[in-house]
């Protein structure tokens, strides 16, 4: 059985993302290694658990103006379980004064 070979995080995210479900999200952020965008697919399960899938380079190249668009990478899955939830119905923000001149 052959395994699907991904070329970058965008192709991986598009293959993982299930269109049409309200609980699925696309996360786009700046890469840790360059100004280039990084893509993730996030799924929310019925019990509130978040599962995040991303494709990251095995040997990242840092500091380049234009990083390689296609790279050898690996798949990472992170699971965030909902432990407790609180109601914010009666929450009032605390008034905080910051004196920016003394920083």
C-alpha positions in Angstrom: 0.0 0.0 0.0 1.5 3.3 -1.0 1.4 6.3 1.3 0.4 9.8 0.1 3.4 12.1 -0.2 2.8 15.7 0.7 4.9 18.5 -0.7 4.1 21.3 1.8 1.8 22.3 4.6 -0.8 23.8 2.3 -1.3 20.6 0.3 -1.5 18.6 3.5 -4.1 21.0 5.1 -6.3 20.9 2.0 -6.3 17.1 2.0 -7.2 17.0 5.7 -9.8 19.7 5.7 -13.4 18.5 5.4 -15.4 21.1 3.6 -18.8 22.0 5.0 -18.5 21.0 8.7 -18.9 23.9 11.1 -16.5 22.3 13.6 -13.6 22.2 11.2 -11.2 25.2 10.9 -8.2 26.3 8.8 -5.5 28.0 10.8 -3.1 30.3 9.0 -0.1 31.8 10.8 3.4 33.1 10.1 6.0 30.3 10.0 8.4 30.0 12.9 11.3 30.0 10.4 10.4 32.8 8.0 7.7 35.3 7.1 6.0 32.6 5.0 2.5 31.4 6.0 2.0 28.1 7.7 -1.3 26.1 7.4 -3.0 23.8 9.9 -6.3 21.9 10.0 -8.2 21.9 13.3 -11.2 19.7 14.1 -13.5 20.2 17.1 -15.1 16.9 18.3 -18.5 16.7 20.0 -17.0 16.5 23.5 -15.1 19.8 23.0 -11.7 18.2 22.2 -9.6 20.0 19.6 -7.4 17.9 17.2 -4.8 19.9 15.3 -3.0 18.4 12.3 0.0 20.0 10.7 2.8 19.1 8.3 6.2 20.5 9.4 9.7 20.2 7.8 12.1 17.6 9.1 15.1 19.9 8.6 13.8 23.5 8.6 15.8 26.2 6.9 15.9 29.4 9.0 16.6 32.9 8.0 16.0 32.7 4.2 14.1 35.4 2.5 12.2 32.8 0.5 12.0 29.4 2.1 11.6 26.3 0.0 8.0 25.8 -1.1 8.3 22.0 -1.3 10.1 20.2 1.5 10.5 16.8 3.2 8.3 16.8 6.3 6.4 14.9 8.9 2.8 14.9 10.2 2.1 16.1 13.7 -1.1 15.6 15.6 -1.9 17.6 18.7 -4.9 16.9 20.9 -6.3 19.5 23.3 -8.9 18.1 25.7 -11.6 20.2 27.3 -11.1 19.9 31.1 -13.5 22.5 32.5 -15.7 25.3 31.1 -17.0 28.4 32.9 -19.8 30.7 32.2 -18.8 34.2 31.2 -22.4 35.6 31.5 -21.6 37.8 34.6 -18.0 38.5 33.8 -16.8 42.1 34.2 -13.4 43.1 32.9 -11.0 44.4 35.4 -10.0 48.1 35.0 -6.3 48.2 34.6 -4.3 51.4 34.1 -0.9 51.1 32.5 1.4 54.1 32.6 3.3 53.7 29.3 5.7 56.4 30.1 7.4 54.4 32.9 7.9 51.2 30.9 
